[in-house]
């Protein structure tokens, strides 16, 4: 009986010593595996790139539930008739329920190419940091001095934060 008791005590002592040295690193590894890094921009890039064609001169979309978009930059490249010009590209974020605008950025446009057919190519780009909450609407609008655009390629870059 005494040998069994000493064996049990020795096993418990060995377990306590090993637990003291290995428990902290083991728990740190378990904790690291369970934590989700949602704020790192490279993990959740924003998936927005689109094209407008003749007759439509703006694009809008809503931020899905449970997500927050962090907009860091937007660009646009537009083709118009020779008599028209793009003066700026407007990026607006607003809450459709209240109608309140909480973010608006203008990018000044410049002429890049004059083609032989008389059409002109205009481009604009801007960097920003806008936090757009779930349910909000984002509008990207090329501002022109004349008739509608023939074609406009617009890109938004940033990342998505998953809300709890």
C-alpha positions as CSV (number, residue, x, y, z in Angstrom):
1,X,0.0,0.0,0.0
2,X,2.9,2.3,0.8
3,X,4.5,1.7,-2.6
4,X,1.2,2.5,-4.4
5,X,0.9,5.7,-2.4
6,X,4.5,6.8,-3.2
7,X,4.0,5.9,-6.9
8,X,0.8,8.0,-7.0
9,X,2.5,10.9,-5.2
10,X,5.5,10.7,-7.6
11,X,3.2,10.7,-10.7
12,X,1.3,13.7,-9.4
13,X,4.6,15.5,-8.6
14,X,5.9,14.8,-12.1
15,X,2.6,15.9,-13.6
16,X,2.8,19.2,-11.6
17,X,6.3,19.9,-12.7
18,X,5.6,19.2,-16.4
19,X,2.3,21.2,-16.2
20,X,4.2,24.1,-14.7
21,X,6.6,24.3,-17.6
22,X,4.4,23.3,-20.5
23,X,0.9,24.6,-19.6
24,X,1.6,28.3,-20.3
25,X,3.0,27.8,-23.9
26,X,0.2,25.2,-24.6
27,X,-2.5,27.6,-23.4
28,X,-1.0,30.4,-25.5
29,X,-1.1,28.2,-28.6
30,X,-4.7,27.3,-27.9
31,X,-5.7,30.9,-27.4
32,X,-3.9,32.0,-30.6
33,X,-5.8,29.4,-32.6
34,X,-9.1,30.6,-31.3
35,X,-8.5,34.4,-31.8
36,X,-9.6,35.8,-35.1
37,X,-7.7,38.8,-36.5
38,X,-10.5,40.7,-38.1
39,X,-8.8,44.1,-38.2
40,X,-5.9,43.2,-40.4
41,X,-6.6,44.7,-43.8
42,X,-5.0,42.0,-45.9
43,X,-7.2,39.3,-44.5
44,X,-10.5,40.7,-45.8
45,X,-10.1,42.8,-48.9
46,X,-13.2,44.7,-50.1
47,X,-14.6,43.1,-53.3
48,X,-15.8,46.2,-55.3
49,X,-15.0,46.9,-58.9
50,X,-17.6,47.7,-61.5
51,X,-18.3,49.4,-64.8
52,X,-21.0,51.8,-65.8
53,X,-22.1,52.1,-69.4
54,X,-24.1,54.6,-71.5
55,X,-27.2,55.9,-69.8
56,X,-26.1,55.2,-66.2
57,X,-23.8,57.6,-64.6
58,X,-23.6,56.3,-61.0
59,X,-23.3,53.1,-59.1
60,X,-24.6,52.3,-55.7
61,X,-24.5,49.4,-53.4
62,X,-25.3,48.5,-49.7
63,X,-23.0,47.2,-47.0
64,X,-24.2,43.8,-45.9
65,X,-25.4,43.0,-42.4
66,X,-22.6,42.1,-40.0
67,X,-19.9,43.9,-42.0
68,X,-18.2,47.2,-41.9
69,X,-16.4,48.5,-45.0
70,X,-13.3,50.5,-44.5
71,X,-12.7,52.4,-47.8
72,X,-9.1,53.5,-48.3
73,X,-9.1,54.5,-52.0
74,X,-11.2,54.8,-55.1
75,X,-10.4,55.4,-58.7
76,X,-12.3,56.0,-61.9
77,X,-11.5,56.1,-65.6
78,X,-14.2,57.5,-67.9
79,X,-14.7,57.9,-71.7
80,X,-17.0,60.8,-72.8
81,X,-17.9,62.7,-76.0
82,X,-15.5,65.5,-77.0
83,X,-17.8,68.2,-75.8
84,X,-18.1,66.8,-72.3
85,X,-15.6,66.5,-69.5
86,X,-15.5,64.7,-66.1
87,X,-14.8,67.4,-63.5
88,X,-14.6,65.0,-60.5
89,X,-15.6,61.6,-59.2
90,X,-17.8,61.8,-56.0
91,X,-17.8,59.0,-53.4
92,X,-20.6,59.3,-50.9
93,X,-21.7,57.1,-48.0
94,X,-25.1,57.6,-46.3
95,X,-27.7,56.0,-44.2
96,X,-30.9,55.4,-46.2
97,X,-33.1,55.1,-43.1
98,X,-32.2,58.6,-41.9
99,X,-30.9,60.1,-45.2
100,X,-27.9,61.4,-43.3
101,X,-24.6,61.6,-45.3
102,X,-21.6,60.7,-43.1
103,X,-18.8,60.5,-45.7
104,X,-18.2,62.4,-48.9
105,X,-15.0,62.6,-50.9
106,X,-14.3,64.2,-54.3
107,X,-11.5,63.2,-56.6
108,X,-10.5,65.9,-59.1
109,X,-10.5,64.5,-62.7
110,X,-7.9,65.1,-65.4
111,X,-7.9,64.4,-69.1
112,X,-5.7,61.5,-70.0
113,X,-6.2,60.8,-73.8
114,X,-7.9,62.6,-76.7
115,X,-8.8,59.9,-79.3
116,X,-9.3,60.5,-83.0
117,X,-13.0,60.0,-82.8
118,X,-13.3,63.1,-80.6
119,X,-14.0,61.1,-77.4
120,X,-11.9,62.0,-74.4
121,X,-10.7,59.8,-71.5
122,X,-10.7,61.2,-68.0
123,X,-9.4,59.7,-64.8
124,X,-9.5,60.5,-61.1
125,X,-8.2,58.9,-57.9
126,X,-8.3,59.7,-54.2
127,X,-7.2,58.1,-50.9
128,X,-9.4,58.4,-47.8
129,X,-10.4,56.4,-44.7
130,X,-14.1,56.0,-44.5
131,X,-15.9,53.6,-42.2
132,X,-19.2,52.5,-43.7
133,X,-21.6,50.7,-41.4
134,X,-24.0,47.8,-42.2
135,X,-27.1,48.9,-44.1
136,X,-25.5,52.0,-45.4
137,X,-25.4,52.8,-49.1
138,X,-22.3,53.8,-51.0
139,X,-22.7,55.9,-54.2
140,X,-19.9,56.6,-56.7
141,X,-20.9,59.3,-59.2
142,X,-18.8,60.8,-62.0
143,X,-19.7,64.4,-62.2
144,X,-19.8,65.5,-65.9
145,X,-20.1,68.8,-67.7
146,X,-22.4,67.5,-70.4
147,X,-24.2,64.4,-71.7
148,X,-23.9,61.0,-70.1
149,X,-20.8,59.0,-70.1
150,X,-20.0,56.4,-72.7
151,X,-18.2,54.1,-70.3
152,X,-16.7,54.5,-66.8
153,X,-14.6,51.9,-64.9
154,X,-14.7,52.4,-61.1
155,X,-12.7,50.6,-58.4
156,X,-13.0,50.8,-54.7
157,X,-10.3,49.4,-52.4
158,X,-10.2,48.8,-48.7
159,X,-11.1,46.0,-46.4
160,X,-14.1,44.4,-44.6
161,X,-14.4,44.1,-40.8
162,X,-16.7,41.4,-39.5
163,X,-18.8,42.8,-36.7
164,X,-19.7,40.6,-33.7
